[in-house]
């Protein structure tokens, strides 16, 4: 009482009063809980995104379907000229063998060597008449092409304009489809 | 009176000291917990990004597409970074890292694991040299 004047003593007592510190500590604790709650939310979001990104396989079906279409076109024509062998029944019957294609797939997911497909249609360019058409044997998802659902096959269509040795014009339509969704999407 | 006053002030200073120490400890624990949290998060991300399973799939699909894109007679060399797999296992089993059977390529970078992907080109054969380099010949 004698040490400080009354008003000053009150002020200093307030500033040193432990109850104020307790109040401030309570506030800190509440902030800490919120802080950890926000950290937990951020961590959960990061973990979710990581699982979303690394949980999904790389989707290579588009590249695969394009490569198949390119490989088939190399077997059908070169330098704008049609491979004359394509016009023979025997070559078309054994096209996969002649073109070095093997559509066998792994046994997983109940695949039955039916995940890759192609169909080639050769038209007379002037009359638009279908001259020849041949395809690989098995494919059950042809109707799903074009649908944007992830579990549908990825399909590619390419057209070539070619000539034969006699100057006849042909339009070759190559359609390829790759499914393999279990290894590329899910 | 003077001694009472002095005792009161000393007492208050002591309380503040204790509170200050307690606050400091709490803050240190808070900071340490935050650091631990962040470290766990970074370690999780690192483990996920560097998982051999991810690289097995990546290599298998890349090699399958390379084979599909290759013309007959092409020779493909492919270096596998052993740090992307189980290094201790890979060191003695690099010859098992890439296998081609028929039209199925299997990449294996750890003891328990492996990823297979099929390609549509025929007649691809692979060989791994002593440096762990993969050579794939498309006939």
Interface residues (C-beta under 8 A of the other chain):
Chain A: X1 X2 X3 X16 X18 X21 X25 X28 X32 X36 X39 X43 X46 X47 X50 X54 X57 X58 X60 X63 X64 X67 X68 X70 X71 X100 X101 X102 X103 X104 X105 X106 X108 X115 X116 X183
Chain B: X1 X2 X5 X9 X12 X15 X16 X19 X22 X23 X26 X30 X33 X34 X37 X41 X44 X45 X48 X49 X51 X54 X57 X58 X61 X64 X65 X68 X69 X72 X102 X103 X104 X116 X117 X118 X120 X121 X122 X123
